[in-house]
Amino acid sequence: MSIPLKWISPELTFITGDNSPMIVLAVTDLQEPASDTWIILTTPEPERVLPTIRSRAVPLRLAPLSDDDVRMFVTASLRPTPSGSALETVVRRADGVIGRIVGAQEGADRAQVEARALLDAVKAGGSSRFERGLKQPPWSARGAFTDLLDALALELSARARHAEPGAALPWVDALDRVRAARAEAQGNVNPQLLLASLAGELAEVL
């Protein structure tokens, strides 16, 4: 949505988030908008924007970007730059929306940290691995939990590749357990119980 304002300098454009409080405060000054100044308000839920704002706005719905455009953005903006199958995964998950890439990157970073913490807990033995399992919410197996399993698989793959000759088998065995858990997570399962069970299996092979 775009909202013209008369009292902002000409040709100055504001990009705001979802229903910015600044716009809410400014709405009383939107009586005689100038034609050369615009505010662009972006929101995934236009029905939540105040009616007093919507009455002065012109809705503009943007079509998703093509995969080629998303791929160009990713290679130009993300560091480190993904390539090959990793690049295509990012493009597919974006589904034409650049904003999803940023959120996915942040989620992947968090998942990587959590995956390494889980492996550390498994290696430490004792109750550590069960404590991590209990921290996992018992709902929504798809989403952040699946991201954790994906990050765990990537971490195990990396450790298997860099292991000493003859020492990679435990990491490969652990990777198989994670892949099986990920397939199970696509069904109607309790992620808390699944993670606790997986942690126990990893402790047996690592």
C-alpha positions in Angstrom: 0.0 0.0 0.0 1.2 3.5 -0.7 0.2 6.6 1.2 1.1 10.2 0.0 2.0 12.8 2.6 2.1 16.5 2.1 4.5 17.5 4.8 7.4 15.2 4.0 10.1 16.3 1.5 9.3 15.7 -2.1 10.4 12.3 -3.6 11.2 10.9 -0.2 10.0 7.3 0.2 9.6 5.4 3.4 9.6 1.6 3.5 7.8 0.3 6.6 7.0 -3.0 8.2 3.6 -4.4 9.1 1.3 -1.6 10.1 4.0 0.7 11.4 3.1 2.7 14.5 4.7 5.7 12.8 2.0 5.6 10.2 -0.7 5.2 12.8 0.5 8.4 14.5 0.7 10.2 11.2 -2.7 9.4 10.0 -4.3 12.6 11.4 -2.0 14.6 9.1 -3.1 12.8 5.9 -5.8 15.4 5.0 -4.3 16.9 1.9 -1.6 14.6 0.6 0.9 15.9 -1.9 1.3 14.1 -5.2 5.1 13.9 -5.1 5.7 12.2 -1.8 4.7 8.6 -0.9 4.9 6.2 2.0 4.8 2.5 1.1 3.3 0.3 3.7 3.9 -3.4 3.3 1.8 -6.0 5.1 0.9 -9.6 4.6 -2.5 -9.0 6.3 -4.1 -5.8 4.8 -7.3 -6.5 6.6 -5.5 -5.6 9.9 -4.5 -2.2 8.7 -6.6 0.6 10.3 -9.6 1.6 8.2 -8.5 5.3 8.5 -5.2 4.3 6.8 -6.8 2.0 4.2 -9.2 4.7 3.1 -6.2 6.9 2.0 -4.2 4.1 0.5 -4.2 2.4 -2.9 -3.7 -1.4 -2.6 -1.0 -2.8 -4.8 -0.6 -6.6 -4.9 2.7 -7.8 -6.1 3.1 -11.1 -8.1 5.8 -13.5 -6.9 9.2 -13.2 -8.5 10.4 -15.7 -11.0 12.9 -18.4 -9.8 15.5 -16.7 -12.0 15.0 -13.3 -10.2 15.2 -15.0 -6.8 18.3 -16.9 -7.8 19.9 -13.7 -9.0 19.1 -12.0 -5.7 20.5 -14.9 -3.7 23.8 -15.1 -5.6 24.3 -11.3 -5.3 23.2 -10.9 -1.7 23.8 -14.0 0.5 27.1 -14.6 2.1 28.4 -17.3 2.0 26.7 -17.7 -1.4 25.0 -21.1 -1.7 25.6 -23.1 -4.9 24.3 -26.2 -6.5 21.5 -28.1 -4.7 21.8 -25.7 -1.7 21.0 -22.7 -4.0 18.1 -24.5 -5.5 16.7 -25.3 -2.1 16.8 -21.7 -1.1 15.1 -20.7 -4.3 12.4 -23.3 -3.9 11.7 -22.3 -0.3 11.5 -18.6 -1.2 8.6 -19.4 -3.6 9.0 -16.1 -5.3 9.1 -14.0 -2.0 12.5 -12.5 -1.2 11.6 -11.9 2.4 11.3 -15.6 3.1 15.0 -15.9 2.2 16.1 -13.6 5.0 13.9 -15.4 7.5 15.0 -18.8 6.3 18.7 -17.8 6.6 18.1 -16.6 10.2 16.3 -19.8 11.0 19.1 -21.9 9.4 21.7 -20.2 11.6 19.6 -20.9 14.7 19.1 -24.5 13.6 22.8 -25.0 13.1 23.6 -23.7 16.6 20.9 -26.0 18.1 22.1 -29.0 16.1 25.7 -28.6 17.4 24.4 -28.1 20.9 22.4 -31.3 20.6 25.4 -33.3 19.4 27.5 -31.8 22.3 24.7 -32.9 24.7 24.7 -36.4 23.2 28.5 -36.7 23.4 28.4 -35.5 27.0 26.2 -38.3 28.0 24.0 -38.5 31.1 20.8 -36.5 31.3 22.0 -33.7 28.9 20.4 -35.2 25.9 17.1 -35.7 27.6 17.1 -32.1 28.8 17.4 -30.9 25.2 14.5 -33.1 24.2 12.3 -31.7 26.9 12.9 -28.2 25.6 11.4 -29.1 22.3 7.7 -28.1 22.0 5.4 -31.1 21.6 3.7 -29.7 18.6 4.4 -28.5 15.0 6.8 -31.2 13.8 7.1 -29.5 10.5 8.8 -26.1 10.5 11.5 -25.2 13.0 11.8 -28.8 14.1 12.4 -30.0 10.6 15.0 -27.2 10.2 16.8 -28.6 13.2 16.8 -32.1 11.7 18.1 -30.7 8.4 20.9 -28.8 10.2 21.7 -31.9 12.2 22.0 -33.9 9.0 24.3 -31.3 7.4 26.5 -31.3 10.6 26.8 -35.1 10.6 27.6 -35.1 6.9 30.4 -32.6 7.5 31.8 -34.5 10.4 31.7 -37.8 8.4 33.6 -36.1 5.5 36.3 -34.7 7.8 36.7 -37.8 10.0 39.9 -39.8 10.0 40.0 -42.9 7.8 37.9 -45.6 9.3 36.3 -43.3 11.8 33.4 -42.0 9.6 31.1 -45.0 10.1 29.5 -43.7 13.4 28.7 -40.4 11.8 27.2 -42.1 8.8 25.1 -44.3 11.0 23.9 -41.3 13.0 23.0 -39.6 9.7 20.8 -42.5 8.8 19.0 -42.2 12.1 18.4 -38.5 11.5 17.1 -39.0 8.0 14.7 -41.6 9.4 13.5 -39.2 12.1 13.0 -36.5 9.5 10.8 -38.7 7.4 8.8 -39.6 10.5 8.4 -35.9 11.4 6.4 -35.3 8.2 3.6 -37.3 9.8 1.4 -36.7 12.9 4.1 -37.1 15.5 5.1 -35.5 18.8 8.4 -33.7 18.0 9.4 -33.7 21.7 9.2 -37.5 22.0 10.8 -37.9 18.6 13.8 -35.8 19.5 14.2 -37.6 22.8 14.1 -40.9 21.0 16.6 -39.7 18.3 19.0 -38.4 21.0 19.0 -41.8 22.6 19.7 -43.5 19.2 22.5 -41.0 18.5 24.1 -41.7 21.9 24.2 -45.4 21.0 26.1 -45.0 17.8 28.4 -42.0 18.5 
